[in-house]
Amino acid sequence: MKSKQKTILEKAVIVFGTSSSLGQEDVRRMKFDLCICDEGGQAPDTGLVMALRDNTRTLAIIGDPRQLPPYQLNPDLKSGFGGRTHRLDKSALEDYFELDRATCLNSQYRCHPDIMEPLNKVFYGGTVSTGKPFNRAEEELFEKNSLYNKIKAKWVSEKLFRISCHLKGLDRPDRLWSLMVISPYQGQVNDLRKFLCANKDRWSDQLNVTVCNADSCQGGECDVAIISLVRHNSQGNVGFLTSPKRVLTMLSRAKEYIMIATHVKTFSSELMWNHLFGTMRQNNALEVEDDRKFA
């Protein structure tokens, strides 16, 4: 088996792999003239080193430095030997932008223009345009140190059913739409998975539903996204949802339509969210619905 794998690798012209797999012994012998790193905003320097070779002439890093940085499974790894600190939470892509050695592509083709406009104003300073043609038809609880909100979970379930009913009436009822349910809190993700799994017969014929947290959704895309933000309090405390990178990552997954399950008053006290909601209102894209009926 190893001999066959070795033969395949020796004849390969293009190799796809994760940065860590390209550092394996059999692959380390291969030479790459060109190395392309996708989702480079999440690639630490150590990951890029694994992919590079002595003869590599060109390194192309593709990504968005405004979205989530490299993921740290163990924060203690920052402290290296001899008291030295290793930089694990910043990507080389950010360095290239800071050194003005990067090219910014300012056309996007994923999101519907109405979805992109508030994101463009709040996170990109109005520099991004939508490429053409665009032609497409509560109470906070804790579970293992993570928040979840049962009312929001019921609201999401009802929205999935309504979307499914709407799709049945379209010209292409046989098409399976992709839908991502995203929450920044793993407790809510776990609760949503259990609740939605028990009710999936209501929409499984029309929707392919994925439930994930904010960190794992980066790089993914879908027709419709439902964001469950969980937080609902009188203090206006939105926790770590003041992070522009995390918020932008969640809100830029959908191609057609996005819905946000949140308490507008709680989040409006935070400047970034208030700006987002204000832009949505200007575009008549903000509908406020009372979710207490799902209690």
C-alpha positions in Angstrom: 0.0 0.0 0.0 2.8 2.4 0.9 4.6 1.6 -2.4 1.4 2.4 -4.4 1.0 5.6 -2.4 4.6 6.6 -3.1 4.2 6.0 -6.8 1.1 8.2 -6.9 2.8 11.0 -5.0 5.9 10.8 -7.3 3.6 11.3 -10.4 1.4 13.9 -8.9 1.4 17.4 -10.5 -1.1 19.0 -8.1 -1.4 18.1 -4.5 -4.3 19.1 -2.2 -3.9 18.8 1.6 -4.0 20.5 4.9 -0.9 22.3 6.1 -0.2 19.5 8.7 -0.6 16.7 6.2 1.9 18.3 3.9 4.4 18.0 6.7 4.2 14.2 6.8 7.4 12.4 6.0 6.3 10.9 2.6 5.0 14.2 1.4 8.0 16.3 2.7 10.1 14.8 -0.1 7.8 16.4 -2.7 8.8 19.7 -4.3 6.3 22.5 -4.9 7.0 25.5 -7.2 3.7 27.1 -6.3 1.9 26.9 -2.9 -1.6 28.3 -2.6 -3.0 28.6 0.9 -6.8 29.0 1.1 -8.5 30.4 4.2 -5.2 32.0 4.9 -6.6 34.2 7.6 -6.8 31.1 9.8 -3.4 29.8 8.9 -0.6 30.4 11.5 3.0 30.9 10.5 3.7 27.4 11.6 1.1 26.0 9.2 2.6 27.8 6.2 6.1 26.5 7.0 4.8 22.9 6.8 3.7 23.5 3.2 6.7 25.3 1.9 9.7 23.7 0.2 13.2 24.8 -0.7 12.3 25.3 -4.3 9.0 27.0 -3.7 9.0 30.2 -5.9 5.6 31.6 -5.2 3.4 31.6 -2.1 -0.2 32.8 -2.6 -2.3 33.3 0.6 -6.0 33.7 0.0 -8.3 34.9 2.8 -9.9 37.7 4.7 -8.0 39.2 7.6 -11.2 40.8 8.9 -12.6 37.3 9.7 -11.5 34.8 12.4 -7.8 34.4 13.1 -6.0 31.1 13.7 -7.8 28.9 16.1 -6.1 28.2 19.4 -7.0 24.8 20.9 -4.7 25.4 23.9 -3.9 29.0 24.8 -0.9 27.8 26.9 0.9 26.9 23.7 1.7 30.6 23.4 4.4 30.2 25.9 7.4 28.5 24.3 10.7 27.2 25.6 12.9 29.5 27.6 10.1 31.9 28.2 9.8 32.9 24.6 6.3 33.7 23.3 5.2 32.1 20.0 2.7 34.0 17.9 -0.2 31.6 17.3 -3.2 34.0 17.1 -2.1 36.1 14.1 -1.8 35.0 10.5 0.9 35.8 7.9 -1.9 37.2 5.8 -2.4 40.0 8.4 1.3 40.8 8.2 1.2 41.1 4.4 -1.7 43.5 4.7 0.1 45.6 7.3 3.2 45.7 5.1 1.1 46.7 2.1 2.1 43.6 0.2 -1.4 42.3 -0.4 -3.9 42.8 -3.1 -7.5 43.4 -2.0 -10.2 41.9 -4.2 -13.2 44.1 -3.7 -15.9 42.1 -5.6 -18.0 39.5 -3.8 -20.2 36.9 -5.4 -21.7 34.9 -2.5 -24.1 37.2 -0.6 -27.2 38.8 -2.0 -26.6 42.6 -2.3 -29.2 43.2 0.5 -27.2 41.0 2.8 -23.8 42.4 1.8 -24.7 46.1 2.1 -24.7 46.4 6.0 -21.7 44.2 6.2 -19.9 46.3 3.7 -20.7 49.6 5.5 -19.8 48.3 9.0 -16.8 46.0 8.3 -15.3 47.1 5.0 -15.8 50.8 4.9 -18.0 50.6 1.8 -15.2 49.3 -0.4 -16.8 46.0 -1.5 -19.1 45.7 -4.5 -21.4 42.8 -5.5 -20.1 41.1 -8.7 -22.5 40.9 -11.6 -24.4 39.1 -12.8 -26.2 38.2 -9.5 -29.0 36.0 -10.8 -30.7 33.9 -8.1 -34.3 33.4 -7.8 -35.6 35.3 26.9 -33.8 33.8 29.4 -30.1 33.0 29.3 -29.1 29.6 30.6 -25.7 28.0 31.2 -24.6 24.5 30.1 -21.0 23.7 30.8 -20.0 27.3 30.8 -21.8 28.0 27.5 -25.1 29.9 27.0 -28.2 28.6 25.4 -31.7 29.9 25.0 -34.6 27.4 24.5 -37.1 30.1 23.2 -34.6 31.0 20.4 -34.3 27.2 19.6 -38.1 26.9 19.2 -38.1 30.1 17.0 -35.4 28.6 14.7 -37.4 25.4 14.4 -40.6 27.3 13.4 -38.6 29.3 10.8 -37.3 26.2 9.2 -40.8 24.8 8.9 -42.0 28.1 7.3 -39.1 28.2 4.9 -39.8 24.6 3.9 -43.5 25.4 3.2 -42.4 28.4 1.1 -40.0 26.3 -0.9 -42.7 23.7 -1.7 -44.6 26.4 -3.6 -41.6 27.4 -5.8 -41.1 26.3 -9.4 -38.3 23.9 -8.3 -39.7 22.0 -5.4 -37.3 19.2 -6.0 -34.2 21.3 -5.2 -32.7 20.8 -1.8 -31.7 24.1 -0.3 -28.7 24.4 2.0 -29.3 26.1 5.3 -26.8 26.8 8.1 -28.0 27.5 11.7 -25.1 29.3 13.4 -24.7 30.3 17.1 -21.6 31.7 18.8 -22.3 29.5 21.9 -21.6 25.8 21.9 -24.4 25.3 24.5 -26.9 26.7 22.0 -25.5 24.6 19.2 -25.9 21.4 21.2 -29.5 22.4 22.2 -30.4 23.3 18.6 -29.0 20.0 17.3 -31.1 18.0 19.7 -34.2 20.0 19.2 -34.0 20.2 15.4 -33.1 16.5 15.0 -36.4 15.7 16.9 -38.4 17.8 14.4 -36.5 17.3 11.2 -39.3 15.5 9.4 -41.1 18.9 9.1 -38.5 20.2 6.6 -36.0 17.5 5.6 -37.6 17.1 2.1 -36.7 20.7 1.2 -33.7 21.7 3.4 -30.2 20.3 4.1 -29.6 21.8 7.5 -26.2 22.2 9.2 -25.9 23.4 12.8 -22.5 24.9 13.7 -20.8 27.5 15.9 -19.2 30.7 14.8 -15.7 29.4 14.7 -16.5 26.3 12.6 -18.6 28.0 9.9 -15.7 30.0 8.4 -15.1 29.1 4.8 -18.6 27.6 4.4 -21.6 28.9 2.5 -25.3 28.2 2.2 -28.5 29.4 0.5 -30.0 30.6 3.8 -28.5 31.3 7.2 -30.2 31.6 10.6 -28.1 33.2 13.3 -29.1 32.4 16.9 -27.3 35.0 19.2 -28.9 33.8 22.4 -28.2 36.8 24.6 -31.2 38.6 26.1 -30.6 40.9 29.1 -31.4 44.4 30.4 -27.8 45.4 30.9 -27.0 45.4 27.1 -24.2 42.8 27.7 -23.4 41.1 24.5 -20.3 39.3 25.7 -17.7 38.4 23.1 -20.1 39.4 20.3 -18.3 42.7 20.2 -15.6 41.0 18.1 -16.0 42.3 14.5 -14.2 39.2 13.1 -16.5 36.7 14.7 -19.7 38.7 13.7 -18.6 39.2 10.1 -17.8 35.5 9.8 -21.3 34.5 10.9 -23.2 37.1 8.9 -21.4 36.5 5.6 -22.3 32.8 5.0 -25.6 33.2 3.2 -26.1 33.6 -0.5 -29.8 34.3 -0.6 -31.3 35.2 2.8 -30.3 35.7 6.4 -32.4 35.7 9.6 -31.1 36.7 13.0 -32.7 35.4 16.2 -31.8 38.0 18.8 -33.0 40.6 21.3 -32.6 43.8 19.3 -32.7 46.0 22.5 -29.9 44.1 24.1 -27.6 44.3 21.1 -28.5 47.9 20.1 -26.6 49.2 23.1 -23.4 48.0 21.3 -22.1 50.4 18.7 -21.3 47.9 16.0 -24.6 46.1 16.3 -26.5 49.4 16.4 -24.8 50.4 13.2 -25.8 47.0 11.6 -29.4 47.3 12.7 -29.6 50.9 11.5 -28.4 50.0 8.0 -30.9 47.1 7.9 -33.7 49.5 8.8 -32.7 51.9 6.0 -32.9 49.0 3.6 -36.2 47.8 5.0 -34.5 44.6 5.8 -35.2 44.5 9.5 -38.3 42.7 10.7 -38.9 42.5 14.5 -40.9 39.5 15.7 -42.0 38.8 19.2 -40.6 35.4 20.1 -42.4 35.1 23.5 -45.1 33.2 21.7 -42.7 30.3 21.5 -42.1 30.2 25.3 
